[in-house]
């Protein structure tokens, strides 16, 4: 796989490379990769996230399975006490208003039933944004929960548990770099999907 020359490679960090087989395109957002994955025309393509990019053009790529773009990921901040759980939820809501998340995200304050009845602040988002959400929470210095669980299977378990939702929010990124689906599909022949991020 031969990547095209990039003017400022470091500005592509966190974006994606799509290997179509006969050519490679650099600079897709996660939402744009999801458009390609959902299109049957590119089922055989390979996806790489630009994990690190240096000014000299050196790039560290991380392979990403296409199924990841069709799943939800979640983080679950668990508490025994209702007052502390409410504080976790309200704190994260306030932080998200001041510094919006990197992707669309739903948040629940919910009661889990069962042998260990607990409360949870749950955030659920598209799985392909997991590294971005992790960076976002680190930047916010969010420290909710007595314990924290996460992952794709944790989302499945959460839905299966039929939690009683006490409060909910929907958060959106401040701005999106992603282009409309028709534009993404019409420009697959271009080696550079954007000149810089």
MOGIQUI-V857726 format. One line per field, one symbol per residue. phi: phi as a letter, one per 20 degrees, with the letter a starting at -180 (. if undefined). psi: psi as a letter, one per 20 degrees, with the letter a starting at -180 (. if undefined). Layout:
phi=???
psi=???
This chain:
phi=.deffdfcgffegnecddefoeaccdofeffffgffffeffdfefddceefbcdgfnfcddcfcfgffeccddbcceeceeffffffgfffffffffebgffbfbdccdcdedpfdfbdbedccbfgfegfffgfffffflfcfnfcccapffffgffffflfefebbbcdcffbdefefgffgfedffefdebfae
psi=ppqrppgnhhiipiaqppoigirqppjqrghhhhgggipihkhiqqpppngppqhjipqoqoqpqhhhjjrqqqpoopqgphghghggghghgghhhhnqrirqpqpqoqpprahmprqpoppprphijghggggghghilplrqhqpqrrghhgghghhimqophqqqpqqqhqpiqrqghgghikiiphoiqhq.
